């Protein structure tokens, strides 16, 4: 029986899909609650947002107080700072924008799938996207990528509505998406969307419609109105920003192996083509399902991929363009796959819709969509029982320090250890670092009780007379090191 004509089964499938999406949302919220902010990416952006809120400087992103952060534009930081202003400085508030943006992506995907192929295709697209490993991961992280994903999806979906359905509102939304993309990640947003548009128009010979159905002059003005004010202000406040951001972050990062000009992070030198491995991993569990189906029924694929209006061609270009673009890049990380995910979900859903699946197969689609949520829930449970198993966060140290009820004005000092962003975030910017005994004595000469964190490998660097006065509180495993939190009574150095 074809369930496209069976309203009862469609209604049941809609209800089950809604249930699955709610379960996935709950799993993501629980994971957000138990997962600490991880060093270095998550905690860095969270701390930059916290500093923005604290200092009131909404133009210049700050790596440290007074030290500009030129690597990224501000959209995701603005959102995190805004929600911390509303809800307080905490993990939930700083992660909420990523979750809301991901819900926005699902809404965009649902809308275009329903308009193009009907309700069942829209439901399949939601299940596929929401249940994909990378999308589920992206939905609760503090990174710039959720904002980029929303903006590229907005622009890509808007382009289709404008070109095929001649919708005026969506034609302006296309340019708005590009303008926001410039604030989310920079020119790469325009490049990724622009390449898809160019090749689709080229293959379909839609040049005249491209000119007629998009408001190029007003739309470009809208794009510039959204993005340009911040770029101008950022360069005026900290000259040199545009040179580093445009040339360094958009050319050298991708084209120069082991680029040494990175001011803020670790250069990720990987073999060319690694992006495809990331992509295959990122669509779990659908990679297993699609692979198994192709082995058994691959001959059916050509008959399922007929498309007179260019929809499947558009989705294919949207899906593979980011992967092709980064194929020859030497410095990539897995989030570069994210802009491809909505297209994969739409394409996969389109094929599922055309298969006229039986009820027993629909159940497997629903179950498969829950896998990533269940896996994350299991990890969250482990963290809830044993929070100290996460090695790349300083939250347990800061929590232990706060549990000592430190006196106002006392210091938490890291010895010879570059204070990671998670330590700064969870301490509210109070953590300090020193490299020699004289600096330590200067901080500890405040006539108050203080606290010291030191790597167990460096404990011999503390003068014996001073060390004898310190009381160890606990040990913590961070970045493969064992850090010890000490209590210091009032000292006179």
ABEGO torsion letter per residue (X at the ends): XBAAABAAAAAAAAAAAAAAAAAAAAAAAAAAAABBBBOAAAAAAAAAAAAAAAAGBAABBBABBGBBBAABBAAAAAAAAAAAAAAEBBAAAAAAAAAAAAAAAAAAAAAAAAAAAEAAAAAAAAAAAAABAAAAAAAABBBAAAAAAAAAAAAAAAAAAAAAAGBAAAAAAAAAAAAAAAAAAEAAAAAAAAAAAAAAAAAAGAAAAAAAABBAAAAAAAAAAAAAAAAAAAAAABBGAAAAAAAAAAAAAAABBGBAABAABBBBBBBBGAAAAAAAAAAOAAAAAAAAAAAAAAAAAAAAABBAAGAAAAAAAAAAAAAAAAAABABBBAAAAAAAAAAAAAAAAAAAAAAGBBAAAAAAAAAAAAAAAAAAAAAAAAAAABAAABABBAAAAAAAAAAAGBBBGBBBBBBGBBBBAAAAAAAGGABBBBABAAAAAAAAAAGBBBBBBBBAAAAAABBAAAAAABBBABBBBBGGBBBBBBBBBBBBX
